[in-house]
Amino acid sequence: MTTHTIQISKRGGGYGFRCSCGEQPNRSHKHRRVVEGWAESHLATHKARSYAPEVIADSSGEFYGNAVRFPTAEEAEAYVADLAMRWTLVTATRVVESEDPPNYRWVNGTYERIDDV
Ligand SMILES: [Zn+2]
């Protein structure tokens, strides 16, 4: 899962930022506020909109996902853990970021569809 954690630091007589995803603008700016603006728009561009559960459930060893998207990683993890418990073929699980809008949520130990998508 690619994470985006911004670090702002002094660079070349001004401020620059670097994201944990590796992205880093070449320019620096003397006003920290401007650099914070760049960092914010970077985050907005890359922000995951939802979290998708994926499992390995056959001998291919490849992760397979469905169309279920949760608004938080915690919910997707709860879902996929539950799935792995009930589906004995599952050998591995993971949660990946997705840019799809969330369409399910995890409530009281089960999942329900979000209608107003
Ligand atoms: Zn990033």
py3Dmol code that shows the C-alpha trace and the ligand (Angstrom):
import py3Dmol

protein = """\
ATOM      1  CA  MET A   1       0.000   0.000   0.000  1.00  0.00           C
ATOM      2  CA  THR A   2       1.484   3.342  -0.971  1.00  0.00           C
ATOM      3  CA  THR A   3       1.375   5.815   1.824  1.00  0.00           C
ATOM      4  CA  HIS A   4       1.701   9.559   1.531  1.00  0.00           C
ATOM      5  CA  THR A   5       3.380  11.219   4.439  1.00  0.00           C
ATOM      6  CA  ILE A   6       4.654  14.702   3.781  1.00  0.00           C
ATOM      7  CA  GLN A   7       7.850  16.049   5.228  1.00  0.00           C
ATOM      8  CA  ILE A   8       8.549  19.751   4.850  1.00  0.00           C
ATOM      9  CA  SER A   9      12.129  20.848   5.296  1.00  0.00           C
ATOM     10  CA  LYS A  10      14.525  23.682   4.585  1.00  0.00           C
ATOM     11  CA  ARG A  11      15.984  23.337   1.150  1.00  0.00           C
ATOM     12  CA  GLY A  12      17.993  25.687  -1.069  1.00  0.00           C
ATOM     13  CA  GLY A  13      17.321  28.860   0.872  1.00  0.00           C
ATOM     14  CA  GLY A  14      13.651  28.052   1.207  1.00  0.00           C
ATOM     15  CA  TYR A  15      11.334  25.230   1.972  1.00  0.00           C
ATOM     16  CA  GLY A  16      10.682  22.086   0.050  1.00  0.00           C
ATOM     17  CA  PHE A  17       8.662  18.958   0.652  1.00  0.00           C
ATOM     18  CA  ARG A  18       9.128  15.304   0.134  1.00  0.00           C
ATOM     19  CA  CYS A  19       6.436  12.656   0.243  1.00  0.00           C
ATOM     20  CA  SER A  20       6.974   9.112   1.494  1.00  0.00           C
ATOM     21  CA  CYS A  21       5.719   7.914  -1.909  1.00  0.00           C
ATOM     22  CA  GLY A  22       8.937   9.331  -3.359  1.00  0.00           C
ATOM     23  CA  GLU A  23       7.415  12.353  -5.019  1.00  0.00           C
ATOM     24  CA  GLN A  24       9.218  15.587  -4.459  1.00  0.00           C
ATOM     25  CA  PRO A  25       8.926  18.803  -6.421  1.00  0.00           C
ATOM     26  CA  ASN A  26      12.188  20.192  -7.736  1.00  0.00           C
ATOM     27  CA  ARG A  27      11.400  23.686  -6.679  1.00  0.00           C
ATOM     28  CA  SER A  28      11.643  25.153  -3.259  1.00  0.00           C
ATOM     29  CA  HIS A  29       9.956  28.278  -2.028  1.00  0.00           C
ATOM     30  CA  LYS A  30      10.916  30.827   0.581  1.00  0.00           C
ATOM     31  CA  HIS A  31       7.425  30.775   2.070  1.00  0.00           C
ATOM     32  CA  ARG A  32       6.609  27.650   4.003  1.00  0.00           C
ATOM     33  CA  ARG A  33       2.917  28.360   3.474  1.00  0.00           C
ATOM     34  CA  VAL A  34       3.303  27.963  -0.309  1.00  0.00           C
ATOM     35  CA  VAL A  35       5.078  24.653   0.131  1.00  0.00           C
ATOM     36  CA  GLU A  36       2.325  23.492   2.456  1.00  0.00           C
ATOM     37  CA  GLY A  37      -0.103  24.330  -0.333  1.00  0.00           C
ATOM     38  CA  TRP A  38       1.830  22.145  -2.778  1.00  0.00           C
ATOM     39  CA  ALA A  39       1.919  19.360  -0.240  1.00  0.00           C
ATOM     40  CA  GLU A  40      -1.823  19.623   0.314  1.00  0.00           C
ATOM     41  CA  SER A  41      -2.630  19.396  -3.377  1.00  0.00           C
ATOM     42  CA  HIS A  42      -0.280  16.428  -3.682  1.00  0.00           C
ATOM     43  CA  LEU A  43      -2.196  14.675  -0.924  1.00  0.00           C
ATOM     44  CA  ALA A  44      -5.533  15.570  -2.516  1.00  0.00           C
ATOM     45  CA  THR A  45      -4.398  14.061  -5.818  1.00  0.00           C
ATOM     46  CA  HIS A  46      -3.207  10.830  -4.311  1.00  0.00           C
ATOM     47  CA  LYS A  47      -5.584  10.386  -1.429  1.00  0.00           C
ATOM     48  CA  ALA A  48      -7.231   6.992  -1.458  1.00  0.00           C
ATOM     49  CA  ARG A  49     -10.975   7.302  -1.594  1.00  0.00           C
ATOM     50  CA  SER A  50     -11.587   3.812  -0.288  1.00  0.00           C
ATOM     51  CA  TYR A  51      -9.984   0.552   0.800  1.00  0.00           C
ATOM     52  CA  ALA A  52     -10.372  -2.711  -1.066  1.00  0.00           C
ATOM     53  CA  PRO A  53      -9.997  -6.181   0.478  1.00  0.00           C
ATOM     54  CA  GLU A  54      -8.054  -8.758  -1.528  1.00  0.00           C
ATOM     55  CA  VAL A  55      -7.392 -12.455  -0.945  1.00  0.00           C
ATOM     56  CA  ILE A  56      -5.395 -15.307  -2.350  1.00  0.00           C
ATOM     57  CA  ALA A  57      -7.802 -18.227  -2.634  1.00  0.00           C
ATOM     58  CA  ASP A  58      -6.292 -20.513  -5.249  1.00  0.00           C
ATOM     59  CA  SER A  59      -2.978 -21.998  -6.327  1.00  0.00           C
ATOM     60  CA  SER A  60      -2.168 -19.042  -8.583  1.00  0.00           C
ATOM     61  CA  GLY A  61      -0.766 -17.197  -5.591  1.00  0.00           C
ATOM     62  CA  GLU A  62      -2.294 -14.000  -6.892  1.00  0.00           C
ATOM     63  CA  PHE A  63      -4.408 -11.574  -4.950  1.00  0.00           C
ATOM     64  CA  TYR A  64      -7.958 -11.277  -6.104  1.00  0.00           C
ATOM     65  CA  GLY A  65     -10.342  -8.471  -5.244  1.00  0.00           C
ATOM     66  CA  ASN A  66     -14.054  -7.894  -5.572  1.00  0.00           C
ATOM     67  CA  ALA A  67     -16.107  -4.741  -5.983  1.00  0.00           C
ATOM     68  CA  VAL A  68     -16.468  -4.126  -2.241  1.00  0.00           C
ATOM     69  CA  ARG A  69     -14.941  -0.827  -1.118  1.00  0.00           C
ATOM     70  CA  PHE A  70     -14.850   0.447   2.436  1.00  0.00           C
ATOM     71  CA  PRO A  71     -14.346   4.018   3.608  1.00  0.00           C
ATOM     72  CA  THR A  72     -11.606   3.006   6.075  1.00  0.00           C
ATOM     73  CA  ALA A  73      -8.756   0.484   6.068  1.00  0.00           C
ATOM     74  CA  GLU A  74      -9.946  -0.854   9.447  1.00  0.00           C
ATOM     75  CA  GLU A  75     -13.324  -1.805   7.998  1.00  0.00           C
ATOM     76  CA  ALA A  76     -11.737  -3.479   4.989  1.00  0.00           C
ATOM     77  CA  GLU A  77      -9.452  -5.441   7.317  1.00  0.00           C
ATOM     78  CA  ALA A  78     -12.378  -6.558   9.459  1.00  0.00           C
ATOM     79  CA  TYR A  79     -14.223  -7.676   6.333  1.00  0.00           C
ATOM     80  CA  VAL A  80     -11.313  -9.593   4.865  1.00  0.00           C
ATOM     81  CA  ALA A  81     -10.474 -11.247   8.206  1.00  0.00           C
ATOM     82  CA  ASP A  82     -14.082 -12.408   8.466  1.00  0.00           C
ATOM     83  CA  LEU A  83     -13.987 -13.643   4.874  1.00  0.00           C
ATOM     84  CA  ALA A  84     -10.792 -15.611   5.515  1.00  0.00           C
ATOM     85  CA  MET A  85     -12.387 -17.257   8.541  1.00  0.00           C
ATOM     86  CA  ARG A  86     -15.404 -18.461   6.581  1.00  0.00           C
ATOM     87  CA  TRP A  87     -13.657 -19.287   3.316  1.00  0.00           C
ATOM     88  CA  THR A  88     -11.124 -22.030   3.953  1.00  0.00           C
ATOM     89  CA  LEU A  89      -9.435 -21.640   0.565  1.00  0.00           C
ATOM     90  CA  VAL A  90      -8.083 -18.247   1.552  1.00  0.00           C
ATOM     91  CA  THR A  91      -4.360 -18.404   2.247  1.00  0.00           C
ATOM     92  CA  ALA A  92      -3.540 -14.700   2.419  1.00  0.00           C
ATOM     93  CA  THR A  93      -5.342 -11.399   2.765  1.00  0.00           C
ATOM     94  CA  ARG A  94      -4.475  -7.774   2.299  1.00  0.00           C
ATOM     95  CA  VAL A  95      -6.102  -4.383   2.014  1.00  0.00           C
ATOM     96  CA  VAL A  96      -5.186  -2.025  -0.792  1.00  0.00           C
ATOM     97  CA  GLU A  97      -6.001   1.596  -1.413  1.00  0.00           C
ATOM     98  CA  SER A  98      -8.503   2.316  -4.132  1.00  0.00           C
ATOM     99  CA  GLU A  99      -9.660   5.416  -5.907  1.00  0.00           C
ATOM    100  CA  ASP A 100     -13.212   4.071  -6.192  1.00  0.00           C
ATOM    101  CA  PRO A 101     -15.879   5.616  -3.991  1.00  0.00           C
ATOM    102  CA  PRO A 102     -16.732   3.508  -0.926  1.00  0.00           C
ATOM    103  CA  ASN A 103     -19.841   1.353  -1.433  1.00  0.00           C
ATOM    104  CA  TYR A 104     -19.934  -0.751   1.748  1.00  0.00           C
ATOM    105  CA  ARG A 105     -19.367  -0.240   5.417  1.00  0.00           C
ATOM    106  CA  TRP A 106     -18.666  -2.579   8.274  1.00  0.00           C
ATOM    107  CA  VAL A 107     -21.292  -2.384  11.015  1.00  0.00           C
ATOM    108  CA  ASN A 108     -21.807  -4.698  13.999  1.00  0.00           C
ATOM    109  CA  GLY A 109     -19.649  -7.504  12.662  1.00  0.00           C
ATOM    110  CA  THR A 110     -21.124  -7.559   9.205  1.00  0.00           C
ATOM    111  CA  TYR A 111     -21.097  -5.454   6.087  1.00  0.00           C
ATOM    112  CA  GLU A 112     -23.861  -3.474   4.544  1.00  0.00           C
ATOM    113  CA  ARG A 113     -24.201  -1.602   1.319  1.00  0.00           C
ATOM    114  CA  ILE A 114     -24.081   2.151   1.343  1.00  0.00           C
ATOM    115  CA  ASP A 115     -27.106   3.141  -0.674  1.00  0.00           C
ATOM    116  CA  ASP A 116     -26.344   6.750  -1.397  1.00  0.00           C
ATOM    117  CA  VAL A 117     -23.305   6.172  -3.584  1.00  0.00           C
TER     118      VAL A 117
END
"""
ligand_1 = """\
1
ZN
Zn 2.785 11.018 -2.068
"""
view = py3Dmol.view(width=600, height=400)
view.addModel(protein, "pdb")
view.setStyle({"model": 0}, {"cartoon": {"style": "trace"}})
view.addModel(ligand_1, "xyz")
view.setStyle({"model": 1}, {"stick": {}})
view.zoomTo()
view.show()
